[in-house]
Amino acid sequence: MPRICACFLVIALCMPVLCATATKPPEPIVVGYVFPQDAALTPGQIDAHAVTRINYAFANIRNGRLVTCFASDAQNLALLTGLRKQIPSFTVLVSVGGWLWSSNFSDVSLTAESRRMFIASVMDFLARYDLDGLDVDWEYPGMAGAGHRFRSEDGRNFTLLLKELRRRFDRETVKSHRRLYLTIAAGSGDDYLAHTEMKKVQEYVDTVNLMAYDYVEPGDDPLTGHHAPLFGNPADARNYSDDASVRAFEKAGVPAGKILLGVPFYGHVWGEVADRNHGFLQPGKAVPHAYAPYSVIAGTMLNQGFIRYWDPISSGPHLYNSEKHIFVSFDDMESVVAKCRYVVTHKLGGVMFWEYSGDPAGVLLKAINQPLGNGAAGAKRVQ
């Protein structure tokens, strides 16, 4: 056989093996937000075997610098980073901003100097608390959010901030041989995409944590509905879903492997809902102080005057109490499993959830891990 043909044969025989190795997708990751506020975390409260990463919420921006805000922050961060002794691959990031603390992002990202000062403070913060990176939760660039300052150039400045953070993180990694992660929490609507440059942004971040919930909320939306449906229901003219958001982000240039699908560990409650269609897509009003963690829904509502109904089109549950005329939209084990199967099928990067304390018994967290194939093998996950 001619030598050149033999070489082609060897290459051809080796290619399947090489391709199989090169294209093997990483295991889906599980990222959980922890938001203790003034409370101190306790040993055993966080299961490092069940999550890949914790995003500690929230740090704030004050005078252009990253700062802590609660008395227990240092103690809580020490407890979380201590979990790496159990699982070295477990990572802890600090999340800055959020719905109420995004006021200063527009200012801090505005100029090269303001970005330089903020990034220097980030590096000091990460070193002081021995953290593995930063999660930027700007709600939202170019939009008021909860009444925050915003500018038309926020989208471009958001990109520049992330680009310069990534550059600084990479320089530090070369020196320390320790990877620093950069992630963002992203709004799930088209308006978020319209005000950001996601095709550019995705180049600089490790994951885009898609906040695929709160599509409808009591008070803002007069009709009840699933606040985090996997698929849209044609009966709901508002036409929203996790699937629609994922497809929109992919179309905007974000690779599937960088998208983490957000799962809520809480529900929304509407009152004064007429007993029609089990309360689904009916007029309703906000119920004061009715924020409902999954643990409260499962422990005090389900089968206690509230009946569970399943929407096979949306792959979402809801509760309805016909006596009290209360409608509750939430995620449970069945809907979470469906979402995680979607993550696997669509080759997404994994799952993110808000927020850990909503499910202290770990019911939903177990439902997340099983379809992802993670079990308790957190140490083996590729990050």
N, C-alpha and C positions, 0 to 999 in steps of 0.2 A: 504494500500500500504506500502511495506517495506520502512523504513526511507531512506535507501541508494538509492532506486529507486526514491523516491520522490525528493531527492537532485539532482539526475541526471536530472530529469524532470525540476526542477527549473533552473538548469544550462543551459539546452537545450533551455528553453524558453527565458532566458536572453541573450544567446549568440548573436542572430541576432542584438539586440539593442546595445550590447557592441561592436560588430564588426563594426556596422555602424558608431558608434561614433569614434572608434579608427582609422578607415581607411579612414575617410573623408579627401580628399586631401585639402591642403591649397589653397587659391585663388592664381592664377598666379600673380606675381609681375611685375612691370614695372620699369626698371632702365634706367635713362637717363644720358648720359655724358654731362657735360657743360664745354666748353673750350673757355672762354672769352679772354684768353691771356692778352693783356694790357688794354682791355676794362673793364669798370665798369658795373656790372649788375644794372638794374633799377627795382624798385618795380613794380610788376605785370608781369615782363618778364618771370618768372617761375611759372607754374601752379602746385602748390603742390597737388591739388586735382586729377590731371591726372597722377601723377607718385608716385610710392612707395618710390623711393630713387633717389637721385642725386649723381653721382660720379663727383667730381670737379677735372678737369684735367688742368694742371698737377703740382704736386710737383716734385722736383728733389732730387738727392743724391749728396751731396758735402762733401768731407772729411769724408765720411762714415756716414753722418747724413742726415735725412730728412729735406729739406728746401723749403721755398717758392721761387718763381722765378719772379713774376710779381708785379708791384707796387700796383695793386688793389686787390691782393689776400685776404688780411685781411678784407677789406671792403666787398668783394664778399662773403666770407665765413660767415661773420656776417649776411648779407642779407639772405643767404640760411638757416642758422640755425634758424633765426628768424621766418621762415615759420612754424616751429614746434608749434608755438603758435596757428596757425590755425588748424593744424592736428598733434597731438602729436606722431602719429605712423610714420610720415614722417621722413626719415633719410638722413643724409648727410655724405658721405665718401669722403676722399681725395684719388685721384688716383695718384700713383707715377710711373714715367717712361714714357711709350709711345714709339713710333717709334724713336724719336730723342733723348730721354733722358734715354735710357736703358744702357748707357755706364758703369755705376758703379755697376750694380747688381752683376756681376761675382765677383768683389772684395769684396763687402759688405757681400756676402753670403759665403765667402770662409772658414772662420774659426769661431770657437765658440766665440772668442773675437770680431771679426768684426760684427758678427750677434748680439751679446749682445749690442754693442754700437749703432748699427742701431735701434734695437728694443727700447732701452732707448729713443732715439730721437723721435721715433714714438709716444711713450707714452707722451712725453713732447708736441709734436705737437698736438696730439688729445686733450689734456687737454687745451692747450693755445687757440685753436679755437673752443672748445666745440663740437667736431665731434663725429660721431657714429661708426667710424671704418676706415679701410684702404683697398684700392683696389690696388693690385700689378699688374702692367702692364709691365711685363718684355718681351721685344720683341728682342730676344727670348733666353731662356736657351740653351746653347750648340751651338748656331748659331750666325752669325755675325749681322743679322738684318740690320740696317743702317750703318754697319761698326763698330759695338761695339766690345769691348773685350769679348772673351768667352773662356771657358775651357771645356774639356771633362767631368769634374765632375760637371758641372753646374746643371744638372738634379737632382743629389743627393743633392747638396747644396740648390737648390730651395725647395726641400721637407723639408730639415732641417730648412730653414728660416721660412717657413710657419708653421711648427710644433711648433717652438719656439715662433712665434708670437701668435699662438692660445693659447699656454700655458700661455703666459703673459696676453693676453686678458681675458682669463677665470679667472685668479687670480684677475684681476682688477674688473671683473663683480661681483665676490663674495664680494668684499669690497664695491663697489658702488651700487650694485643691478641694474646696467644699462648694458645692453648687448652691446658688441662691435662686429661689423661685420667684417669679413675678407673674401675678395673676390679676384678673379683674372680675368684678361682679357686673354683669351686663343686664340692662333692661331688656325685656323680651319683645317690645313693640316695635313697629315700623318707625315710630318717631325717634327712638333711640338710634336706629340704623341711619336715619336721615341726618342726624346731628353728629355722627362719628365717622371715622375712616377705618372701618373694621378690616378691610383688606390690608391696610398698612399696620394697624394695631396688632393683628394676629402674628405678625412677624416678630414682635418683641415680647409676647407673653407666652407663658407655658400653657395656661388654660384660660378659656372664657367661661366663667361660671354663670350660666344662663338662668336668670331669675324667672323661671317658668311657672309663676304663680301670681296671685292677685290680679288676674286678668279682669275679674269683676269683684267689686267690694261693696258691701252695704254702705249706704250713705252716698257713695259716688254713682252707683248703678241702681236704678229703681226696680229692676227686675232681678229675681234670684237667678242663680246659675252656678255651674261648676267653676270654681276660681282657679283650678289647675287641671283642666281636662287634657288627656293625652291626644285626643282627636276632637275635631269640631263636630257639633251636632247641627245638621241643617235646620232644625227647628229654632235654633238660636241665631238670629240675624246678625249678632255681633261678630260672628265668624272668627273665633280665636281658638288656639290650641297650642300645646307643646310642639306637636308635629309641624304646624305652620311656622312657629318661631324658629325651630331648628332649620327648616328648609330656607327660611329667609336669611338666616345667618350664613348658611352655606352659600347661598346665591350672592351674598355680600362679600364673599371671599374667605370665610373662616373655614379651615379644614375640619371635617367631622371629628377627627381625632383630638382636636383641641377644645371641643365643646363638651362641657359637663352639664347634664340636664338637671335643673333644680327641682327639688321635691320639698313640699312644705310639710313640716311636722306640726301643723296647726290648721284650724278651720276658720271659716267666716260664718257669722250668724245673722240672719235676717229675721225680724219680727213682723207681726201683723200681716202674715202671709195667708191668703185665703186657701181653704182646703179644696184646691183644684189641681189635678195632675200631680198629686203628692207634693204640692208646693213648688214644683219645678217650673221656671220661667213665669213666675207670678210676681205681681207688685209686692214689694216689701220695704221695710224701713230698718235703719240701723238700730241695734239694741245696745244701749250704753254699757260699757265695760264688759263686753261679751266676747273678747278675744279668747279663743278656745284652743289650748294645746291638745295634741292628740290624746294625751293621758287623761285629760278631763273629759273629752268626747267619749273615749272608750270606757271610762270608769263611772261617769255620772249620767250619760245621755243614752248610749246605745242600749236598746231593750229596756229602757226605763222611761217609758212614755214616748220615746223617739224610735221610729221604725226606719230601718235602712233600706234604701232603694238603689238599684244598680242600673246605670245607663250603659248598655252594651255598645252603643255607637261611640260615645266619648271615652269609654273605659274608665268611668268615674262613678263614685258613690255619692249619695247625700242622705241626710236624715231629715225626717219631718215629724213634728209633733202636732197632730190634728187638734188636740185640746188647747194647746198654748199657741198654735198657729206660728210655730218657729221652724225655720228652714236652716239647715247647716250643711255647708259645702266643705269637704275635707278629703284627705287621702287616707286609705287604709291599706292593709296588707295586699289585698287583691289588686288595687290600682297601682301600688308601688311595684309589685312584681311585673305587671304589664309594662310599666315604664322602663324597668331595668331590662326586660326582654327587648324592648324597642332600642335601648342603648346598645345592646349586643348586636342586634340585627343590622342597625344602621352604623355600626362601627364608631360610635361616639367615644369620647375620651373617658367617660364615666359618669358619676352622679355626684351632685352637690346637694346638701340639705340645710335648711334653716328651720329650726335651730335645735341643738342637742338636747336642751332641757325639756323640749316638748314631748319627748319619748324616753323618760328615764329608765323604763323597763327594757328598752332595746328591741321592742316588737317590730317597729318599722325598720330599724337598722338591720335586724336579722333578715327581714324581707328583702332588703336591698342586696345584701351580700349573696344570698343563695342563687338567684338567677345570674349574677355576675360571675359566679364560679369562684368567689373569693373565700367563702367560709370564714375561718378565723386566721387565714394565712396572710395576714397583713405584712409580715416580714418579707414575703416573696414577691410582693407587688412591684411592678416596674413603675417608676414615677417619672 
